[in-house]
Structure formats: structure tokens, C-alpha cells
Amino acid sequence: MLQWLTPVPMILDLYLLEMRTFIEPKDSVLFFSFLTNIFYLGLYFFYVFIYWAGIWWTTRIRPLKEEIFSRFIVIAPVIIPFILFSLGDDLLKFAPKHIIDFFNENLIGQILVYVLVISFMVVFVPLMIKTLWRCDSFPNGHFRDYILKQAKDSGLTFRDILIWNTPWGGSCTAGVMGFVPSFRYLLLTPCILENLTTNELESVLHHEFTHIKRNHIWWQMGIMLSFGILMYSLFEPMLFFLVSRDFGVNLYLKFTEIPKQLSAIITVLPFILFAFLYFRFFMGYFIRNFEREADIGALDMQGHPWHLANSLEKVAYLSGISRDAPNWHHYSISQRVSFLREAYEKPSLAFEFKRKIANKRSLFVFFSVLFIALSNLMPVDTWKQASETKIIEHVYKKETNPDVLLALGQFFYEKKQYDKSFETLTRAMTIKPEEPEIINTLAWLLLTSESKEYQDHRWALELAEKAANLKDDAHILDTLAEAYYANENFDDAILWAEKALKKASDNREHYLKQLDKFKNAKKNQEDKNPQKKNQIIVNLPDFLLNRA
């Protein structure tokens, strides 16, 4: 149970102690998403290692370093693909724009991405597991031929049969990995091979074969993917629905009054709780019953439960686990043995179980499709518009939080309600006069407003210079360049546009267009005034001259 709580101290570090502020990606860092993800993983495993060390302290069967390494190797095949995909996503950002657009916006490109990811999982992950878990190919001989015959009689094929040298040693278990026959492996630990009789081994093989026949690995993958799909499909509609109601807006307003660190934790915890409940109980329910279904498969093939029951009892004894202790993904050994005996004595019990688990599968598919379909049928746009109206009604005249006022000012700007945007941003700047994001947003409004009443290029330049002095992010330098351009100082506009482009990691096309716009303006000016062609205009404040 404690292992499920390891993310909690990590969340406290990131949000309560605001550790995120020290690891937020900077525009100048090349592979910032990749490095940030590495940091998050490192922080998570720091607490996981403490948990593992606590387990080691109670037994101390082997050195701590070996204990932690062996446990990490087991989950490494999950971590490594995540790191590789994160790195690949960062590399893609530096590809030509037409390639990025192809993968992000083109249906064929998106399908191709899914095909590549699935192909990687199907082909390379089993090979990676084979290497990391130190699996050796089962030697040729009578025993291997016997196992292959059992598989053939069950209509199954494997790429290879592997001896699974578990890094923690002494484990008695078997397993199947791989989604398709060409890249499917049967794994058997030395303990299983050395301590089970031929008939007992046969029962274990039929148990594993049933996992394949009943497509359990595909069902597990589907249940895992459905979590992400459901979260993606339902989060936004539910959020807009909540805020479109009076109680939702009131809850939001109360939420903005509490400290930022605490509000961040409260925001994240529901997702953590939902993920815990989903995987611990919902997915755990299916996995436990998939194991029971595999037990019934062995019972059906051998006609009685005794060999499998003996195998389970031996596995519990040799592995040093209590036969009465269940876990989140397996019933206890005693529960499994008792069910096998009851199903043997009363065959209708096994039939009823199969029918029940088949119905549960159908219900899972039905409700997953239903929820995904509902997300497309819900009046999300109506709820979104209503939520925006509610927020404006409750916040516009009463809000004093400068961060909320900044967001509201940006919202009004996007809606081209420049009067409300100006009023909101000036209120925010009065409350927090040294906040660069507020100053920068107000400057951008004064530069780009379509209403002449809210255009003031000279004041915008003063604001942009102040914002750049406080914070030199790419978008702030872009505003400064735009301010020089609006005041017809094209040399300085080009200078700061180049600096903004150099710092930018996202939306680089915008910065390139800005730079081209400023260069074209300078060229047009020179064409109209040839005598100024070789003059350099320098009209920078001292603090900006030092940076230049």
C-alpha cells in the first residue's frame, strides 16, 4: 500500500515548496522537456528508493545496492520508452515546419505516429526486457521440445523460450511477454524448472497459454490506455460544466483566495486520487480475475486442479510469501486453490465466472465508448461560453488578485474588448507594479489594439523596456522589438527581434515573421531616405545598452 503513496512527497516538493520554479524550462535550454522529465523521474525515484530501502531494512538478505538495482531493472522497460519518446518529441520541435505540421495536424501523420509507437512497443520493448532482465534462451533438448509441443498443441507459437534469471533471485514464477507471435516470449524462472514436476509444469504452461488465448495482455493495455483517453475526453467538458454553474464559480473564487502553493496541490491531488482508484481497484479487479480465468484454463486442459494447486502452494513456499496474503493484482494462494477445488466439484461455478468476466469486459468497452462519445456530444462550447460569462460577472469588478486580473486582461484582449482589457491590466499593475508579465501584456495591448483609443506607442515602449529589464524571456523581448518598430526605430527593433528569436524554443515561426517585418520596414525606410542608409540609430536606455 505504501508504494502507492510515493508520489505524495514529490507533489509536496513541487507545489508546496515550489520546486517547480527552479526547474521550469528556460527558452535557451535545447532539450528542456527531456531534461525536465528526467528531473521529475529522478525526484520520484528518490522517494521510491527510500521505500525500497525500508523494505530492504526489514530483511537485509543482500546488499542494499543490489536490492535497489534489481527492483529498478524490473520497471526500467517502462521508464526507458518514456524517456526516448520525450527526447523524440523535443527533437521533432527542431524539424522543418512542414514536417512538424504533418505530424501534428495531418491525420495521416498522426496515424503514423501511433503506428510507430505501437510498433516500438510490440517489437523493441520485448527485446529490451529480454536484455535488461538477463534472460537466456532455453537450451535445446528434450525439455525444450516438450514445452514447444505443449504450445503447439494449444495452437500457440513463440519467438523463443527464455530462462528468466530474476535479479532478486529465488523467485518462482512464469510469464508471457509480447503482443504478437513473432515477438512473443515464454519466460520461466530456474526455480520453476527445478522444483516443479512435469505435470505441475504443464499446469503452469496452460495457465500462461490461457493468458494468450484470452488476449489478457491486450485487455490490460486497453484498460491502461482508456485511462488517458477518458481523462483527455472528459476533463475539459466537466470543467466547463462546473464553472458554468453558480456553485462552480463560487468554488473557483474561493479557490483563488487560498495560497498559490496550496491551490496547486489541491488541483493536482484529485488527478492523483483518480489515477490511484482507477489502477488500484478498477484495473486491479480485471487483472486478478484474468489470473483466475487463466487458472480455470489450466483446470479445463488437465481436467482437474491438483497439479496447478500443488504448483501454487510450492510457489508460495519457495518464494517465501504467505499463502493467505492477497495483493492488488492477485488473489491469495489460498483463495486461488479454494476456487479451483470448488470449480472442479461444481463445474457450473467456472462457467458462471467465465460469463461474468465476459460481461464485465463488454461493460468496460460499452462505457468507454459511451464516455468518449458523450465528450463529443456534450454542449462544450455552450458550457465554455457560459463559464466565461459567469467568471466575468463575478470577477471583473471585485477581483484583486493580480494574477487573476492578468488572465482576465488577456481574455478580454483576445475577445477584442480592449476597454475592459486596459482597465483590468492597469488595475493589476497598480496592485503589482513590478510584475513583468502584467507590464508586458499592457504594452502589447497599447501596441496592437485595433481601437485607436487604446493605442499609445510611446507609453508602450516605456512599459516594454521596463518589462525587459525585469525579465528577458523571448515573448517579452518580442514586445520590446514591436515597440521600437511602432516608434519607427527599426534598427533596435531588428536587434531585439534577433535576441528574441535566439531565446525562443517554441513558436519560432512567429519570431521569424516579426524579424522579417522589421527588416522590410527598415528597407522601405532606406529606399525612401537613401541618406539614412548608413546611419545607425541608437536610442537605448543604459540598462539595455549593457545587455546589447
N, C-alpha and C positions, 0 to 999 in steps of 0.2 A: 504493500500500500504506500509506503514512504516514497518509493521511486516515482510515483505519480505526482508527488509534491515538489520534486526538484526544480520545476520552473518557477516556483513561487519566489524564492530569494533572488532569482535572476530578474524577475519583474520588479521587485523592490529596488534592486540596484539601478535598473534602467529608468524607472519612473519616479520613485520616491527620492532617491539620491541624485536623480537627473544625470546619470552616467551617459545618457544618450548625447548630451551636449558636448561631450568630449570625443565622441566617435561619429558625429554627424559627418557625412562625406563632404569633402571640400571640392569645389569645382576643378581645382588643379590636380587632384589625385586621379591617376589614369583609370585604375580598375576599382573605383570606390565601392561599388555594390559588392564585388567579390571580397574585398578586404573587410567591409562592414559585416558581411555574413560570416566570415571567418572569426571575427571578434565575437559575434553573438554565439557561434558554436563553441568557441573557447570558454566563454563565460558560463554557458550551460553545462559543459562537461566539467568545469571546475567543481560545480556542486554535485554533479553525478559522481565524480571521482571521490568526493568526500563521502557520499552514500556508500559507494563500493568499499571504501576503506573501512567504514563502520561494519560492513558485513564481514570483511576480512578479519577485523579485530576479534570477532566472536569465535572464529575457527582457527585462524593462523596456520592453516595446513601447509601453505607455501609462501614464498616471499611476496610482499605487497606489490612490488613492481610487476611480477608475473601475474598476479591476480587482476590488476587493473588492465594490463595489456591484453590478457586473454578475453576479458569482458568487452574491451573496446573492439577487438578484432571481429567479434560476433556482429556488431552493429555497423562496422565500417562499410560494408556493401551498401548501406542506406546513405551514409554520410558522403561517401566519395561521389556518387552521381549528383547529389545536390550541389556539391562544390563545383563540379565540372559544368553543370547547367548554369550555375551562377556566373562562372567565368565566361562561358559561351555567350550569355546574354550581354555581358559587358563588351566583349569583342565585337558583337554584332552592331553596337552603337557607333563603331568607327568605320563601318562599311559604307559604301556609297548610298546615297539617299534612296535610289530606286530599288536597291536590294532590301533596305530596311522596310520600305513601304510594301514590298512584295510579301514579306513575312508577316508584317503587322496588319495590313489592310486587305490583302488579296486572299480570297477564300482558298485558292489552290495552295498559296504559301502557308496559310495556317494549317491546312491538312497535311502538308509536307512536314511541318514542324512536329505535329502529333505522330506522324509515321516514323520520323527519325527518333523521337523519344521512345516510342514503343519498341522500335527495332533495337535500340540500345538496351532497353530493359530485358528484352527477350534473348538477345544474342550475347551481349557482353557481361551483363550482371552475373549470370550463372558461371561464366568463365572466371570472373573476378572473385566470386565466392569460392570457387574451387581452389584458386591460388591462395587467397587470404586465409582460408580455413585449413590449409595444409592437407588437402585431400589427395590420396594416392589412388591410382587406378587399381581396381581389384585384379589380382594376378590370374592369369589363365589357369584353368584346371577344372576338375570335376565340380567343385563348389560353385564356381562362376557359371559353368554350363547349367547347373541345377537352377540357379537364380534366373538366368535368361530364359530357361524353359518355362518356369513359373510365370514370368512376364508374358511370354509368347502365348501360353495357354489362356491368359487373361486378355489377349488382344492388345498388348502394350509393347512399346519399344523404347529403348533408352539410348542416349548417345554413349553413356558409359556407366559402369557401376563403380562407386568410389568408396574407399575406406576413409571414414571421417575421423581424423585424428583431432578430436576436440581439444582446444588449447587449455581448457581447465582440467582435462584428464579424467579418466574413470567414468565418464558419462555413458549411460546405456540408453541409446536412442537410435532412431532411424528417421529418415525423411526423404522427401522428393522435392527437387527444385527444377524450375524451368517450365515455361508455358507450352512449348511445342515439342514434339518428339525429337526433332533434330538437335535440340539443345536442352534436353531433359536428362537429369541425372538422378540415380538412386543412391542415397547415402546410408551407410551402415557403420556404426562405431565398432571398434575392436571388441568392446565389452559385450555387445550384442552377439557378435560372431563367436566369441569364446565361451559364452555361458548359456546360450540357448540350444536346445535340441533341434534337430532338423524339423520336426513338426511345429515346434514353437516358433522357429524362424519363419516357417511357411505362413503361420498365422499373422506374424508381423508384416510379411510381404503383402498378404492380401489386404491388410489394413491400409498400407500405403497405396496399393493399387486402387483401392476404393476411392481414395482422395482424388486420384487422377480421373477415374471413370465418372465421378460425380462433379468434376470441374470445381473442386473446392478452392483451388488457387485462384481461378478466375473470379469466383464469387467474392473471395477476400479482397482482391484487387478492386472489384466493382464497389464493394462497400466502402473501401478507403477513398476511392475517387468521388463517390457520391457525397461524402462529407464536404469536400471542397466545392463541388458543383452546387450543392444546396446552400452553402454559405454565400457563394457568389450570387446565386439567383435570388435569394430571399432577403439578404441583408438590406439592400437599398430600398426595396418596396416597404419592408417593415419599418425602417427608419422614417421614411416619408409619411407613412400612415400614422405612426406615433406622434410625430411633430405636427401633423395636420389637425390633431385634436387638442383641445384646450389643456387637458391634463398633461399632454406631452410637451407642450410649450412651457407650461409652468415647471415641469420637471427639468427641462433644459435650462430655464432661467436659474433655478436653484443650483443646478449643476455648475453654472458659470461663476457662482459666488464662492465656491469652495476653492482651496489652494490648487494651483495647477498640477502639482505632483500627485495629489490625492485624486483629482479628477482623471488624470491619465491612468492611474491604477484601476479606478472604478470602470473606466472604459474598456480596459483590456481583460479584466477578470471574467466578465460574462463569456467571452470567447474561450478563455481557458477552461472555464467550468463546462461549457457546452462540449468542447473537444474531449474533456475527461469523461463526461457522461456518455458521449457517443461511442468512444473507443472502449472504455472500460466495461460498459454494460451492454450497449447495443451490439457492437461488433464482437465483444466477448461472448455474448449469448450465441451468436452464429458459429463462432469458432469452436466453442465447447460442443455444440450439437453436431458440427461437422465431424469432430472426433468420435462422437457416439455413433454417427452414421457409418464411419469407417469401421468401427468395432462390429457393427451389425453386418457389414460387408464380409468381414473375416468369418463371422458366425455362419453366414449363408454359404460361403465357399467350403468350409470344413464340416458343416453340418452339426457342430457342437461348439461350446465356448471354452472347453477346458484348456486347450493349448494356448489360446490367447490370454485366458485368465492367469495361467501359470506364468506366461511371459510378463504380464503386467506386474504380478507380485514379485518376480525376480528383478525387474527393472527398478521397482521401488526400493527393494532391499539393497541391491548393488549400488544404486545412486545415492543411498543414504537419505531418502525422503520419506516422510510419513505417508503411509497408505491412506490415512484419513484426512489429509490436508489438500483441499482443492486450491486452484488458483484462478485467475481471471479468464484463462483460455483453456483450461482443462478441468473436467470433473476429477474428484479424487480417485485414487486407485480402487478404494473400497466401493465407491459409487459405480464405477465402470464395471467392476466384477459382478456386483449385485445385479445391475441391469442386464448384463449378459446372461446370467443364470435365469432371471425372470423371463427374458425374451426367449430363451431356449425352452423353458417349461410352458410358456404361453406365447406361441408364435404370433398371435394377433397383436401382442404388445409391440413387436418390432414393426409390423405392418402399420399400426396406428402411428408410431413415431415417424416412419417414413412419410406418411400422409401429412402429418403435422408440419414437418420441416419443409416439405414441398409447398404447403400452403403459406408458410412464413416467407419462403423465397418469393412466391408470387405476390404477396402483400408488399414486400420490400420493393419489388420492381414497380408495382402499381403506384405506390405512394411516392416513390422517387420521381417517376414520370409525371405524376399529378402535380407535385410541388413545382417541378421545373416548368410545366405547362402553365400553372397558375401565375408564376412570376411574369410570364409573357402576356397573360390575360388581365392581370391587375391594372387598375387605372393609375399607374405610377405617375404619369405626367400630371394628372389631376391632383393627386396627393402632394406631389412636389410643389405645384403652384400654390396649393392651399397652405402647405407648411411654410413656404416663403412669405406668404401674406401674414400668417399668424406671427411669425418671428418679427416681421417688420412692425406689426401693430404693437407688439409687446416690448420691443427692444428700442425702436427708433428714438423715442423721446425720453426714455428712462435710463438707458444703458450708460454706465460709467466705466466699464472695463475697456481700456484702450485696445486690447487685442480683439475683443468682440467688435468694437467700433471700426477697427481696421478692416475686419472681414466684411462688415456691413457696408463700409465705404466702397470696397472692391465690388461687392454685389450690386450696389447702385450704379457704379461706373459701367459694369457690364450690361445693365439694363438701360443705359444711356439716361439715367435720371441724375444728371450732373449736379443739380442744385442740392439734392439730398446727399450725394456723394461728397460734395465740397463741405457741406455743413458737418457731416459725420466725421470726416477726416480732420477738419480743423478742431473739432471738439476733442478728438483723440490726441492731437498734437498738443493741445493745451494741457491735457492730463499728463502726457508723457512726451515732453518736448525733445528728448534726445533719442527717441526710438527711430532708427534709420529706415525701417520698413514703412512706418507711417509717413515720414518725411518724403521718402522716395515715391510712395503712391500718390501723395498730394501733388508732387512735382509732375508726375506723369499725367495726372488729370489736367493740370494747367497747361501742359504741352499739347495734349491730344484731344481735348474736349471739342466736340462738334458745335458747342454753344459758345459764341464769342464772349458771352458774359462771364464765362469761367475759363478764359484764356488769359494768361499773364506770363509771357516768356521770360521776362527779366526776373520776376519773383521765382519762377520755376528753376532758373539757373542757380539762384542763391540756395534754394532748397536742395537741388541736386548736388551741388558742391558740398553742402553740409552732410548730406546722407553718405556721399562717397568718402568723406573724411572719417565718418563713424564706422563704415563697413564697405569693403571693396569687393563685394560679390559681383558676378557678371551682370545680373539684371540691373543692379544699381549703377554700375559704370555705363551700361547701355542708356539709362535715363540721362546721365550726365552728358553723354555724347549727343543725345537727341536735343538736350537743352542748348548746347553750343550750336548745333545745326539750326535750331529755331531762331537763335540770335545771330545767324549768318557768320559764325566763326567756324568755318568748315575745316580748317587745319586742326583745331583742337577736337572737333567732332570726330575726325578720322583717327586722331591719336588715341582717344578714349574708346572708340569703337574697336580698334585693334586690340586694346587691352582687354576689353570685354570678351571679344572672340577668343583670345588666348586663354581666358579663365573658364570659358563655357564648356560644359560637358554634355549638356542637353540642349535641344532646340538650336543647334548651331546654324541651321539654315536662316533663322530669323536674324542672327547676328551678322551673317554674311550679307543678307539683303540690306541691313542697316548700313554696313560699311560701303557697299556699292552705291547706296543712295547718297551718302555723304561725299564720296569721290566724284560722282556725277555732278553733284551740286557745285563742288569746287571747280570742276572742269568748265561748267557753264559760266561760272563767275569769271574764270580766267579768259574765256572766249569773249566775254562782254567787256572785260577790263584787262587788256593784254599787259598794261604797265604794271599790274599787280602780280603777274605770273610768278615772278621770282621772289616775291616778298613772303616772309613768314610772319604770320600773326601769332603773337604770344600774349595771351591775356589771362594768365592763370594765377590763382592765389598762391601764396608762398607754400602752403602745405601740399598743394597739388604739384607745384614745380619740383618739390623734393621727390615726390613719387615718380614723376615723369622721367 
